Amino acid sequence: MSSISSPNVGPGDPEVANQIQVVSFMASAEMFLYGVYVVLFGFYVSILMSEKYCDQF
């Protein structure tokens, strides 16, 4: 991730701003994927529970 080699990089550098944007985008995409996994896991558990209850009745 440390691809910046010049030591005199200020906070207003466009390269640093692009890297910060990419990092924040990756974090938001990771949270989105985490939410999708949670929803899919909830569907899976509900299907398993409904199958168990259908077997009981």
Backbone as JSON Lines, residues from 0, in Angstrom:
{"i":0,"aa":"M","n":[0.84,-1.2,0.0],"ca":[0.0,0.0,0.0],"c":[0.88,1.25,0.0]}
{"i":1,"aa":"S","n":[2.14,1.17,0.46],"ca":[3.01,2.34,0.54],"c":[3.71,2.54,-0.79]}
{"i":2,"aa":"S","n":[2.97,3.02,-1.78],"ca":[3.54,3.22,-3.1],"c":[4.08,4.63,-3.26]}
{"i":3,"aa":"I","n":[3.86,5.52,-2.28],"ca":[4.36,6.9,-2.36],"c":[5.82,6.89,-1.91]}
{"i":4,"aa":"S","n":[6.73,7.3,-2.81],"ca":[8.15,7.25,-2.49],"c":[8.71,8.63,-2.17]}
{"i":5,"aa":"S","n":[8.06,9.71,-2.61],"ca":[8.58,11.06,-2.36],"c":[8.32,11.44,-0.9]}
{"i":6,"aa":"P","n":[9.35,11.94,-0.19],"ca":[9.18,12.24,1.24],"c":[8.4,13.53,1.49]}
{"i":7,"aa":"N","n":[8.4,14.47,0.52],"ca":[7.75,15.76,0.75],"c":[6.33,15.74,0.18]}
{"i":8,"aa":"V","n":[5.49,14.87,0.74],"ca":[4.11,14.78,0.27],"c":[3.22,15.48,1.29]}
{"i":9,"aa":"G","n":[2.53,16.51,0.84],"ca":[1.65,17.24,1.74],"c":[0.26,16.64,1.75]}
{"i":10,"aa":"P","n":[-0.59,17.09,2.66],"ca":[-1.96,16.55,2.73],"c":[-2.81,16.97,1.54]}
{"i":11,"aa":"G","n":[-2.37,18.02,0.8],"ca":[-3.15,18.47,-0.35],"c":[-2.73,17.79,-1.64]}
{"i":12,"aa":"D","n":[-1.89,16.76,-1.55],"ca":[-1.42,16.07,-2.76],"c":[-2.56,15.26,-3.36]}
{"i":13,"aa":"P","n":[-2.78,15.35,-4.66],"ca":[-3.9,14.59,-5.26],"c":[-3.71,13.09,-5.15]}
{"i":14,"aa":"E","n":[-2.45,12.63,-5.16],"ca":[-2.22,11.18,-5.05],"c":[-2.68,10.67,-3.68]}
{"i":15,"aa":"V","n":[-2.38,11.44,-2.64],"ca":[-2.8,11.04,-1.29],"c":[-4.32,11.08,-1.2]}
{"i":16,"aa":"A","n":[-4.94,12.11,-1.81],"ca":[-6.4,12.2,-1.77],"c":[-7.02,11.01,-2.48]}
{"i":17,"aa":"N","n":[-6.43,10.61,-3.62],"ca":[-6.96,9.45,-4.33],"c":[-6.82,8.19,-3.48]}
{"i":18,"aa":"Q","n":[-5.68,8.05,-2.8],"ca":[-5.49,6.86,-1.96],"c":[-6.51,6.85,-0.82]}
{"i":19,"aa":"I","n":[-6.76,8.02,-0.22],"ca":[-7.74,8.08,0.87],"c":[-9.13,7.72,0.34]}
{"i":20,"aa":"Q","n":[-9.47,8.21,-0.86],"ca":[-10.77,7.87,-1.45],"c":[-10.86,6.37,-1.68]}
{"i":21,"aa":"V","n":[-9.79,5.77,-2.2],"ca":[-9.81,4.33,-2.48],"c":[-9.98,3.55,-1.18]}
{"i":22,"aa":"V","n":[-9.27,3.97,-0.13],"ca":[-9.35,3.26,1.16],"c":[-10.76,3.36,1.72]}
{"i":23,"aa":"S","n":[-11.36,4.56,1.64],"ca":[-12.72,4.71,2.18],"c":[-13.71,3.91,1.34]}
{"i":24,"aa":"F","n":[-13.48,3.86,0.02],"ca":[-14.37,3.06,-0.83],"c":[-14.24,1.58,-0.5]}
{"i":25,"aa":"M","n":[-13.02,1.12,-0.26],"ca":[-12.82,-0.28,0.09],"c":[-13.52,-0.59,1.42]}
{"i":26,"aa":"A","n":[-13.44,0.34,2.38],"ca":[-14.08,0.11,3.67],"c":[-15.6,0.04,3.51]}
{"i":27,"aa":"S","n":[-16.16,0.93,2.7],"ca":[-17.62,0.91,2.51],"c":[-18.04,-0.34,1.76]}
{"i":28,"aa":"A","n":[-17.24,-0.77,0.78],"ca":[-17.56,-2.0,0.05],"c":[-17.48,-3.2,0.99]}
{"i":29,"aa":"E","n":[-16.5,-3.17,1.91],"ca":[-16.37,-4.27,2.87],"c":[-17.59,-4.32,3.78]}
{"i":30,"aa":"M","n":[-18.06,-3.15,4.25],"ca":[-19.25,-3.12,5.09],"c":[-20.47,-3.6,4.32]}
{"i":31,"aa":"F","n":[-20.56,-3.22,3.03],"ca":[-21.69,-3.66,2.21],"c":[-21.68,-5.17,2.05]}
{"i":32,"aa":"L","n":[-20.49,-5.74,1.78],"ca":[-20.4,-7.2,1.64],"c":[-20.73,-7.88,2.96]}
{"i":33,"aa":"Y","n":[-20.31,-7.27,4.08],"ca":[-20.63,-7.84,5.39],"c":[-22.14,-7.87,5.61]}
{"i":34,"aa":"G","n":[-22.83,-6.8,5.22],"ca":[-24.28,-6.78,5.34],"c":[-24.94,-7.83,4.47]}
{"i":35,"aa":"V","n":[-24.41,-8.01,3.25],"ca":[-24.97,-9.04,2.35],"c":[-24.78,-10.42,2.97]}
{"i":36,"aa":"Y","n":[-23.59,-10.66,3.55],"ca":[-23.35,-11.96,4.18],"c":[-24.31,-12.19,5.34]}
{"i":37,"aa":"V","n":[-24.56,-11.14,6.13],"ca":[-25.46,-11.29,7.28],"c":[-26.88,-11.61,6.8]}
{"i":38,"aa":"V","n":[-27.32,-10.92,5.73],"ca":[-28.67,-11.18,5.21],"c":[-28.78,-12.6,4.67]}
{"i":39,"aa":"L","n":[-27.75,-13.04,3.92],"ca":[-27.79,-14.4,3.38],"c":[-27.77,-15.43,4.5]}
{"i":40,"aa":"F","n":[-26.97,-15.17,5.54],"ca":[-26.92,-16.1,6.67],"c":[-28.27,-16.15,7.38]}
{"i":41,"aa":"G","n":[-28.94,-15.01,7.49],"ca":[-30.27,-14.99,8.1],"c":[-31.27,-15.8,7.29]}
{"i":42,"aa":"F","n":[-31.22,-15.66,5.95],"ca":[-32.11,-16.46,5.1],"c":[-31.82,-17.95,5.28]}
{"i":43,"aa":"Y","n":[-30.53,-18.31,5.33],"ca":[-30.14,-19.71,5.46],"c":[-30.66,-20.29,6.78]}
{"i":44,"aa":"V","n":[-30.48,-19.53,7.87],"ca":[-30.94,-20.01,9.18],"c":[-32.46,-20.14,9.2]}
{"i":45,"aa":"S","n":[-33.16,-19.17,8.6],"ca":[-34.63,-19.24,8.61],"c":[-35.11,-20.43,7.79]}
{"i":46,"aa":"I","n":[-34.43,-20.72,6.69],"ca":[-34.82,-21.89,5.87],"c":[-34.58,-23.17,6.67]}
{"i":47,"aa":"L","n":[-33.44,-23.24,7.35],"ca":[-33.16,-24.44,8.15],"c":[-34.2,-24.6,9.25]}
{"i":48,"aa":"M","n":[-34.54,-23.51,9.94],"ca":[-35.52,-23.59,11.02],"c":[-36.89,-23.99,10.48]}
{"i":49,"aa":"S","n":[-37.28,-23.43,9.34],"ca":[-38.6,-23.77,8.79],"c":[-38.63,-25.25,8.38]}
{"i":50,"aa":"E","n":[-37.51,-25.75,7.85],"ca":[-37.47,-27.17,7.5],"c":[-37.59,-28.04,8.75]}
{"i":51,"aa":"K","n":[-36.93,-27.63,9.83],"ca":[-37.02,-28.4,11.07],"c":[-38.46,-28.39,11.59]}
{"i":52,"aa":"Y","n":[-39.11,-27.22,11.56],"ca":[-40.48,-27.14,12.07],"c":[-41.43,-27.91,11.16]}
{"i":53,"aa":"C","n":[-41.16,-27.93,9.86],"ca":[-42.03,-28.7,8.95],"c":[-41.86,-30.19,9.21]}
{"i":54,"aa":"D","n":[-40.65,-30.6,9.59],"ca":[-40.44,-32.01,9.89],"c":[-41.19,-32.4,11.16]}
{"i":55,"aa":"Q","n":[-41.31,-31.46,12.11],"ca":[-41.98,-31.79,13.37],"c":[-43.48,-31.98,13.16]}
{"i":56,"aa":"F","n":[-44.1,-31.13,12.34],"ca":[-45.57,-31.2,12.21],"c":[-46.02,-32.25,11.22]}
